[in-house]
Amino acid sequence: MHYALNLRTFFYSHYFYLGLRFAAGLVGVTLFTLQFASLETAMTVCIGALCTALMDMPSPLRHKFNEMSASVLLCSAVTLLISLSAPLHWLLMTMLVAISFLACMMIVYGKKSMPLQLATLFIMTMSMEHALTARQAFIHTGLFTLGALAYLAYAMGISWLLRHRIKQQVLAEALFELAAYIDIKADFYDSRYNLSEQFNKLVRHQSLLADRQQAARDLILRSHQNRKDAIVVQTHVCMLDLYELILSTHTDYAQLRLHLADSPVLKTLHDLAYKAARDIESVAYDVTRDKPSYPEISYHAELAAVEAELAALQQRVSEGKPAHEALAVLRAQRNKIRAIIQMIGELHAASQKVADSTPFWVDADMGPFLSQQKYELRMILSHLRLESPIFRFSLRVAMAITVGLAIASWLPYAAHSYWIVLTIVIILKPSFSMTKQRRSDRIVGTVIGCVITALIIQYLNYPAAILGFLILATVATPTFIYLRYRYAAIAVSVMILLQMHLIAPGNHELIIERLVDTFVGAAVATAFSFVLANWEYQSLPRMVHEVLSVSLRYMQASADLLQGKGSDDFAYRIERKRLMDSLAALNSALVRMLDEPASKQRAVEDINLFIVQNYLLVAHVAALRAIVRRHVREIPQQALNAMLEHSHAQVSDILQRAISKGAGNSQRSGTASGKHQPPASHIAPVAGTGQDDNIHWSGWPLVQRRVRLLQADAAKIVVHSAAILRDVE
């Protein structure tokens, strides 16, 4: 369950704060306007505030101001254009289609532009029903802009006052997701769970975790000017270091289960991981409450049980029994878990007071870690071609709206075309998967919302009660819009229907009309989701190439770091972030493809294994860093560097072959399915200085084993990337 759906944490989450801010702003602007004007004027001002409120998301203050200002200007312009066009039906229809197309083209600017697109289409549909004179159109637009500016000023003031609080909430969300990530890893020790399914689940969650970590970076690393900010920053960096340690815990879980099948130590390892997740959650919970966090969980009993099992295995080895492998694997996991527990302790400490220094980013350019956004006209112009998925989506929406308007004009009852159009723009999304999910949520949410509204009007038709439910729905709408859209659809249906009931209380067919309009809009959106559709498999070659390219750069950065060629790990952190982001994007495409028709799915198993193998590269590098740190005494630096250099050359050559255009042809005669492993001859043996037998460093065999695994998993990447490209072609 999402942390924000738990009552204990819900009221401290930024989702709840957003709902309160949203509702207080809208209700406040509306009530203030009612003191000086009519209800109709107040509703126009309220709609202006609502469109601006759709852009009210956690962002750095400068970015928030730019985004909300763009919403004010764009939505005001759309309001004026539609209002002036309304008297001429042909002109109105032309403007509706043109604005729909242009609004959808704005998604070239990325995820941040999606709320702006929605706000533009929303005000377009809200303005199309008004037949106004030119003078009335300008007055209407002025009132709309007044409401938009009022909410802009209000939101910026509140965000400035709560700027540190918002950083804490976004950081806490990343910590909660990290705890959920450890919960998934804990089940690797439970033999009841299938390892392949569990690893797939882990990689899926990686996408969400990467998104939450990026949101935290964008807020926290852009500006940290006082001691409170410094605490958030050092906690954030501690979280990232902890995450790398967690990556390093990946091991051969099948061998671990095999060697320790009859031992209770697997249950102990599971309990240790579970406790670690709860410990991280306690830090997140304290961060959301603006309190320092202190350790409350004890690991002594579980660690003692692991030590007892290690002693028993050592005794078996001394007696000549075959337990060497189990002893080595368990000892390695024990060391990693101890390091994680120690790092969680540092995470608690980071939340308590400002550290003396934060060497990670002193005098460093944070740009590579932050989301970069450019709003340039040439980006839209470059997508004005039929091959562009965004251009095809924009055409699809424009055609769907045209058909929706035509159907509304033919319906025998008093259909409200704006509700049909609004349903279309809410449901129809760039991908088939998103459209399918949004359609289900919209229909179910609208039906439930209509039932709730009918019950309220029937049994609680009192002004005070209706106002109370209206405020509650207004709070719930933004709270759940990014959390559970189905809940938001319920709330927005209740909110709009109650508003319309207050304006026109005698319309007894209101709810039935809304239901029919919703089903009509959903049917049109569903039909057009197949028109000029952009299927996920079409973008796979580009995304696979991107992952391979970033993976190659990551391996270079990790090789330099492990060999001590740099003064810090800054470059390594940048490339690790980029690789995780590219894997998250490919994984999201895979998840969306699984929701598409079976005939449009390609290389599902190979994509999944390709993601897993690249993820394992990161885990192996993290493990190598942990080994070097743990066995710091008497490191044979020359021999270690020689081995790492040789290994890097081999892995780089493997990845370069996968990137090359001939990767698919070179593997046609080989294994095509991810179910098979590449021949052992493809993997050259680990080479060092030629004096490996004379090296007595305690970490040497561990490094050798990790390097072999690194090379083996890199070799599998070639097989899976070739299979993906072959299936797509």
N, C-alpha and C positions, 0 to 999 in steps of 0.2 A: 504494500500500500504506500502511496506517495506520502511523504512526511507531512505535507500541508493538509492532508485529509484526516490526520489524527488531531483530535480536539486539543490534546496537550500542546501541540506545536502550531496548530492552525492560527491561533490568535496572535502569535508572534511572527508569522511569516509575512513576507512582503506582498503576498497575494491578498491577505486580509487588509493590510494597510492600504493597498491600492484600491480595494473596494470601498473602504471608509473614505479615502480621499476623493474618489470618484463621486460617491453619493453625496458627501458633504458639499462638494463644489456645485453639482447639478441642482440639488435641492436649495442650496443657499442662493445661487444665482436666480433661480425661478421665484423663490419666495420674496427676494429683494425686489425683483421686477414687478411682482404682483402688487407691491405697495404703491406703485406709481402708474401702472398700466393695466390693460385688460388681460384676461386669461390667454387670448389668442396671441397677443404680443409676448407674453411671458413664455409661451410654448415655442415661439420662434427664437427667442433668446436662448431658451433651454436647448434647442436643437443645435444652435451654434456652439454652445458649451460642450454638448455631447460629442460633436465631431472632433473638437480639439482634445477632448478627454480620451478619445481612442488612441491618441499618440502618447498618452501619459504612462510611460514605462520606465523602469529603472535604467537610467543613463547618466553619464557625466553631465553636469549642469549646462555646459556650453552646447553639447550635442542635443540635450533635451530642448533647449531654447530654439535651436535651429530647426529641429524636427517639428516642434509644435508651431513655430512661426510659419513653416512651409505649409502646414495643415490649414492654418488660418487663411493664408493668402490663396491657396489653391481651392479650398472649399468655398470661400467667398466668391471667387471668380466663377466657379461652377454654378453656385446658387443664382448669381446674376444672369449668366448665360441661359440657364434653363427657364428662369422666370420671364425673361424677355422673349424667349422663343415660344412659351406656352400658348399664346393666342393663335399662332399658326401651327396647325397640327403637323403638316409635312416638315416644317423646320424643327419642331420639337422632336419628332422621331429621328431626324437626321442628327441633331445634337446629342440625343441619348446614345445612339450607336457610336458616334465619333468619340464622345467622352468615355464611354465604356472601353473602347479600343485603346485610347491613350492612357487611361488609368491602369489598365492591365499591362501595358508596356513598361510602366514604372517599376515592375518587379525585377527589371534588369539590375536595379541597385541593391538587390539582396533582401534578406529577411527583414531588415529594418524598414523597408518601404512597404511591406505588406499591410500594416495598419493604416498607412496613408492611402493606399489603394482602396481599402475598405471604407475609409472615411469619405473619400471622393465619390465612390459609388453609392454610399448611403445617402449623402446629401443630394445626389442627383435624383435618386428615387423619391426622396422626401419632397423635392421641389417640383416634381413633374405634375402634381395634382392641382397646383395653384394656377388659376387663370387670372393674371394680374395685368394692369396697365403698366406702361413704362415707368410712370411715377411710383406706383405701388411696388414695382419690382425693385427699384432702387431703395425705397424705404425698407422693404422686406430684407434686402441684402444688408442694409446698414444695421438693422436689429440683429440679424444673424452674426455679423462681424462683431458687434458689441458683445454678444454672449461669448463668442470665441475668444476675444481678447480678455474678457473678464476671467474666463477659466485659465487662460494662459498665465495671467498675472498671479492668480491664486495658486496654480500648480507650481510655478517657479518659486513662489514664496515658501510654500510648504516643503518643497524639495530642498531648498536651501537650508531651512531649519532642520530637516531630517536627513541631511546629506550623509552624515556619519552613520546614522541608524540604517539607512538603506544599504550602505556598504556592508554593515554587519549582517543584515538579512540575506543578501546575495551570497556572501561568504559562507554563512551557515547552510544555505541550500546546497552549495558544493560539498560541504562536509557531510551533510546527510546522505547525499548520493554516493560519496566515498564509503560511508558505512554500509550502504546497501550493496555496494560492490564487494566489500569484504564478506557480507552475508552469503553472496553467491559463491565466493571462493571457499567459504567454510564447508559448503556441501560437497566439495571435492573429496573431503575425508569421509563422507558418508557413502557406504557401498550401495545404498538403496537408490542413489542417483546415477543415471547413465553419464559417463564422462563426456561423451561427444555432445549430448544435449546440454550438459551443464556448461561446457566450454562455449557453445553457441550462445547460451544465455549470457555468459560473462561478456563476450564480445559485443553483444547487442547493447548491454548496459553501458559499455564503454562509450558509445555514441552520446548517450545522455550525459554521462559524466564529463566528457570533453566539452559539451555545450555549456554545462554549468560552470566548469572551470574557466572557460573563455569569458563568460558573463562576469565572473568575479575579477578576472584580470582587467577587463575593460573599465570597470568602476574603480578598482583599488589602485592599479598601477599608473593611472593617468594623473592623479593628484594625491599626494600625501604630505600635508603641510603642518600637522601638529601631532602631539603625543598620542591622541586618540587614533588618528589615522595610522601612526607608526605601529600601534598594537595590531591593527587589522592587517597591515602589510606583513609584519613578521609572522602572524598566524597563517596568512595565505602562503608564504614561502615554506613554512614548516609543513603545511598540508601537501604541497607539491613534492617535498623531499620524502614525506611519508608515502605518498603515492608510488614513487619510484621503488621504495623498499618493498611495497606490496607486490609490485610487478616482479621483483626478483624472487619471490617465493614460489614461482612456478617451478614444478618439478615433474618427474615421471610418476603421476598419480596412480597409473595402472600398476607399476612396480611396487609403489608404496602399499597399495591395497593387497597386492599378492603376497609380499613379504610379511606384512603385519596383519593379515586377515584374522588371525586368531588372537590378536592382542587388543586390549581395551585402549591402547594408546591412540588409535584412530579417533575414537570418541573424545579423547582428551584434546587432540589437536583441533577437532571441530569446536569444542567448547572454548578453547583459547581464541580461535578466530571469532567466534560469536561474541565473546567478552570484549575483544578488541573493537568490534563494530559498535557495541553499546557504549564503550568508552569514548569513541569518536563522536557518537551521537550526543553524549553528555557535554562535550566541548561545544558542539553546534548549538545545543539548547541554551547553554550559558551565553554564547555569543549573541543569540537572538534576544536575550534578556539584558544585554549590556552589562554582563557580570563576568568577573574573572572565573576561570574554571580550575577546579582542583580535583585530583584523582580520587575516585571513590571505589574503584573496582580493584580487587586483589587477584593476581594471577599465581600466587604462591602454590596453591594446592595442585593446579594443573602442571606447572613447571616441575614441581617435585615428582609428580607421576611420570612425566617424560624422562626425568633424570633416572628414576628407578627402572624404567624400561630400557634406557641406554645401558645402565649397569648390567641388567639381565642379558642383553644382547652381547655385551662385551664378555660376559662370563661364558656364553655359548661359543663365542669365537675362540676364547682361550682353551675351551675344551675340544676345539677342532671341528665344531659343528658349522654348517654352511649358513652363516648369518652376516657375512661381511657387507653384502649389498644393503641389507636392511639397516645395519648399523650406520653405514655411510649416509644413506638417504635421510634417516631419522635425525642424525646429528646435524646435517645441513639444515633441515627444517627447524630444528631447535634453535640453531644460531640465528637464522633469519627472523624467527618469531621473537626472540629476545631483542633483536635490533628494532623490530617494529614496536614492541612494548616500550622500549627506551625512547623511541621517537614520539610515541603518543604522549609520554611524559613531557617531552620538550614542547609538544603542541599545547598541553595544559599550561606550561610555564610561559609560552609565548603570549597567551591571553591575559597574563597577570600583570605584566609591566613591560615597559619599553626596554629592549635590549640595547647594549652599548653601540652596536653597529649592525648594519645589514649589508654585508659585503657583496651580496649577489647583484645589486643594481646600483651601487655607488658609481656615479658618473657614467652610467650606461644608458644607451638609447633604448627605451622601452617599446619603440615603434614595432619591431618584429613580433612582439608578444600581443599586440593589440589589434582589434578589428579595424581595418582601414576601409574607409568609405569615401568614394568620390562621386559627386553628382554632376555629371557632365552630359551635355546633349548628345555628344558623339557616341556615347554608349547606347543610347536608344537608336540612333541612326544606324549603328552597326548591326542591329538586330532586325532591321526592316528587310527581311528576306524569308522566303518560305521555309528554308532549312532550319531557321531558328525556332527552338521550342517555345520561346516567349512570344514571338510573333504569331505562331500557330495558336497559342493559348488566347492571345488577344483577339484574333479572328473568331475563335470558337465562342468566346464570351459575347462578342458583338452580334454574331449570328443568333445565339441563344436568346439574347435580349430582344432582338427583332421578332423572333418567333413568339416569345412570351407576350410581347405587346399585341401582336396580331391575334393570339388566342384570347387575350383579355377583352379585346374589342368584339369578339364573336360570342363570348359566353352569355347565356340567356339571363343570368342574374346580375345584380349590380356588382360586378367584380371590381376590385381595386387593383388596377394594373401595377401600381407601385409595390404592392405586397408580393405580387408574382415576380416582378423584376428583382426585388430585394432578396427573395428566396433563391433566385438563380445566381445572383452574384455572391451570395454567402456559400452556396453549395459547390458551384463550379470552380475548381481549383486547378493549378497547373498540372498536377499529376492525377492519374486515374485513381490511385490509392487514396489520396487526400479527398477527392470528390466522393468516393464511395463511403468513407468514414464520416465526412461532413453531412452527406445526405441522410445517413442513418440517424446521426445525432440530431439533425434539424427536425426530421419528421417526428421522432420519438419525443424530443423536447417540446415541440409545438403541441402535440397531442396532450401531453401531461400538463403543459402550461394552460391550455384551453380548459381542461377539466378542472384544474385548480381555480382558474378565474371564474368559471361557471358556478362553482361551489361558493366562492366568496360573494359573488353578486346575488346568489340565491339566498344565502343564509346569513351573510355578514355585510349587508348593504347599508353600512353606516359610514358617513364621511371620515370619522376618525379611524375606523378599522381599515377602510380602503386606503387612506393615506399611509397607515402603518405598513400594510402589505406592499404598497408602492415603494416606500423607502427601503424595505427589506429586499425587494426584487432589484432595486437600483444598486444596492450594495453587492448583491450576489452576482450580478451580471459581469462586472469587470473582475471580480474575485476568481471566478471559475473559467473565464474565457480562454486563459492560457493553461488552465489546470485540468478541467473536465468540460469540454465544450457542451456536452449534453446538458449539464446542470445550467450552464449559461443560457442555452436555448430555452430551457424551462423558465428561467428568471426573466429573460427579455420578452418572452411571450406574455407573461403575467404583467410585466411593466407596461408594455405598449397597449395591451387590451384594457387595463385599468385606466390608463390615460385617456383612451378613446371613449371609455364608458363615462368618465367624468365630463368630457367635452360633449358627447352625444348620448345621454343616458337612455334615450328611448329606442335605440337600435337593438332589437332583441335577436336579430340574425347575425350580429357582429361576430360571434365565436364561430358559427358554422361557416360564414364567409371566409374567415381567416384560415380555417382548416382546408377548405376547398382550394383557396389560392395557394396555400403551401404545397398541397399535393400536385397542383398544376405546375408550379415552379420547379418542384423536385423532379417531375416527369420530364420536363424540358431539359433541365440540367443533366439528367441521366442520359437522355438521348444524345445530347451534344458532347458528352464526355468521350464518345467514340469518333467524333468528327475532328479531323486533323489531329488526332491524338498523338501525343509524344510518349512512346513506350520506353520504359526504363532501360531495356536492353540496348537501345540505340545509343545511349551515352556510356555504355560499359567500356568500350575501347579507350576512350579519353580518360575515364576515371582510373582504369587499371594502369595506364601509362603514367598518370600523375602519381599514383601510389608508388610505382617502381622508381620513378625519378626522385621522389622525396626520400624513399627508403635508401637509395644509393647515397644521397647527400648525408642522411642520418648516419650511415655506417662510416662515412669519412670523418664526420664530427666525433663519433664515438671512438674511432681508432685514435684520433689525435688526443682525445681526453685520456683514454686508458694508457697511452704512451707518455703522458705528461708533456705534450707539446704546447699546451696553452697554459696561461696563468690562472684561468678559472674555467668553469663549465658553462659559460654564457652561451657560446655557439652551440654547444651540445643541447642545451635546454630549448633553444630556438628550433633546431631541427627535430627534436623529439616532439615538440608541440605540433609542428607542421605535419609530421608523419601521423600522429594521432588524429589530427583534423582530417587528413585525407582518407584515413581508414574509416573514420566516423561517417564521412560523406558517402563512401562506397557502401558501407553497411546500411545506411539509411536508404540508399537506392535499392539494395537487395530486399529490405523489408517492404518497401513500396511495391516492388515487382511481384512479391508473393501475393499481393492483393489484386493483381491484374489477372485477366483471363489466362488460363493454362497455355493457350496457344501463343501467348506473348512472353512467356517465361523462358529464359535461356541460362544454361550453365549454372543452375542454382547451387548445386553441390560444390562445384569448382570455385565459384565466387566465395562461398562460405569458407572453404579450406584455404583459399588464397588470403583472405582476411586474417584467418587464424595464424597462418605461417608468418605473415608480416608482423602480426602482434607478438609472436614468439621471438622474433628478432629483437624486439624491444625488451622482452623479458630476459633474454639471454644476456644482453648488454648490461641491463640493470643488475643481473646476478654477478657478472664479471666485476662490476664496480664494487658490489658488496663484498666479494671475495677478497679483492685487493685491499679494501679498507679493513676487513676483519683480520687478515693475515699480513699485517703491516710490517712485522719484524723480519729482517734479513731477506727482503725481497731481492731476487736475482734480476735486477732491472734490465740488464743487457739481454739475458735469455728470454725474459718475459716480453720485452719489446720486439725481439726477433720473431717470437711465436705470433704475437698479435699482428705484426706487420704482414707476415706470411698469410695469416688467416684473413686479414682485411683484403689482401690482394685477390685471394680466391673468391671471397664473397662478392667483392666488387665486380669481378669478372662474370660471376654467375648472374648478378642483377643486370649487368650491362647486356648480357646475352638475352635476358628476358625483355629488356627494353627494345632491342633491335627488331627491325621489321621481320627478320627471318626467324624469330623465335617460334612462331607457329609452325613453319615448314620444317624446322629442324627437329620437331618433336612428333611429327605426324606418324612416324613409324614406331614411336614409343608409346608409353602409357598415356591414355587420354583421360582416364577417370581418376578422380581424387581418391578412389578406394585403394589404389595401388601406390606403392612407393617407388621412387626413382631407383635405378640400379645402384648398388654400392660403388661401382666403378666410377660413377660420376663424381664422387666425392674424394678428393685427394686427401691423404693422411695429414694430420697436423705435423708441421715441421717446426723445429726450433733451432737450436744452435748446433745440434749434432752431439751434444753432451747431456742429453736429458737424464740419462741414468745417474749422472753425478750431481744432479740438483736435488737437494734435500729440503727445500722450502715447503712448509706445510700446506701452502695453497696451490702448489704446482699441479697435483693430480686433479684438483677441482677445476682449475683453469683449463687444463687439457680437455676435461670432459665437457665443459661448457662450450669451448671452441668447436669441438666435434659436433655438438648439437646445433650450434649456430650455423655451421657449414651445411649440415644435413637439412635443416629447415630452409635455408636459402636455396638449396638445390630443388626442393619441392616447389618453390615459388615459380620456377621456370615451367614446370609441368602444368601447374594450375593456370598460369597466365596464358600459356599456349592453348590450353583446352577452352578457356573462356573466349578467346579471340576466334577460335575455330567454330565454336557453337554459335557465336553471334553472326559470323559470316554465313 
